[in-house]
Amino acid sequence: MSAPAGPDRFHLAGVMGFPIAHSRSPLIHNHWMEEYGLKGAYVPVAVPPENLERALRALHPLGFAGVNLTVPLKTAAMRIVDRLDPAALGIGAANTIVVDQDGTLEGRNTDAFGFVASLREAQPELDLSRGPAVVLGAGGAARAVIYGLKEAGVPEIRVTNRTVPRAQELASEFGPGVVAHSWEEREESLRGAALLVQTTSLGMQGHAPLDLRLDALPADAIVCDIVYAPRRTPLLHAAAARGNRVVEGLGMLLHQARPAFAAWFGVMPDVTLGLRTRLDESLPR
Ligand code: ATR
């Protein structure tokens, strides 16, 4: 038996992580539930990794449509679910679980979609096939960004990371067109780039700033930081000051939530100014 459909249905979804209190996902999804007139709730659930399998298997009997997953559960879930979508397989992490009618679990990844949708929203005339992209960092966020850029047809992706073997691993995994550079080469790698994407924790509130001179970056390149607290990082300030167009990290956070909501509740929600403002106001200044 699955949860009843129709007007009596209380729509349930949530986000599992450990810790989980900081998550902005409840704000986003509960906003959409209200906006689209769905009775229900999206709740934060603290689940330590050792309880993940039992927690996921409990979703169907509890009537949950699914959950989002955050650190440190995104990779652990890969081994538990019954199916994975191509993005989760390619990125190596699942940020969304969809519970099917028969109780089987599908792991999906919406981060690459969120990143590319956010870029396209901020820069509608951007032609991603136009030139090389530089990606700073080689962690989980970089994997989603590289997957999204490859899917979108970016011809060359230069990955530069402090720990070079991690960048090399991504280059060999994501195949032709993805090239590893050392951290020392990060400024030189900007030459001729059409897009720069910052995926490390540098520049985030409470972290060291990113040390990067932008002199070699073409004036028409787009600069994107996936850090969203602060909303405008020192990198984005520096890029805007020299005339580059910039894309803030808040958009990725908002857009990655859309396909999950659609998969659970059948409505592809919009990112409105009202939602963006609410989310922005919830973030530390
Ligand atoms: P996420 O999943 O958010 O990407 P992660 O896997 O911990 O998190 O990756 C963090 C990224 O920030 C990595 O690329 C990391 O570089 P290393 O692979 O060398 O650790 C990068 N990073 C964190 N602190 C850094 C610093 N002080 N200087 C340069 N890069 C840093």
Boltz pocket constraint, residues with backbone or C-beta under 6 A from the ligand:
constraints:
  - pocket:
      binder: B
      contacts: [[A, 136], [A, 137], [A, 138], [A, 139], [A, 140], [A, 141], [A, 142], [A, 161], [A, 162], [A, 163], [A, 164], [A, 166], [A, 199], [A, 200], [A, 201], [A, 202], [A, 208]]
      max_distance: 6.0
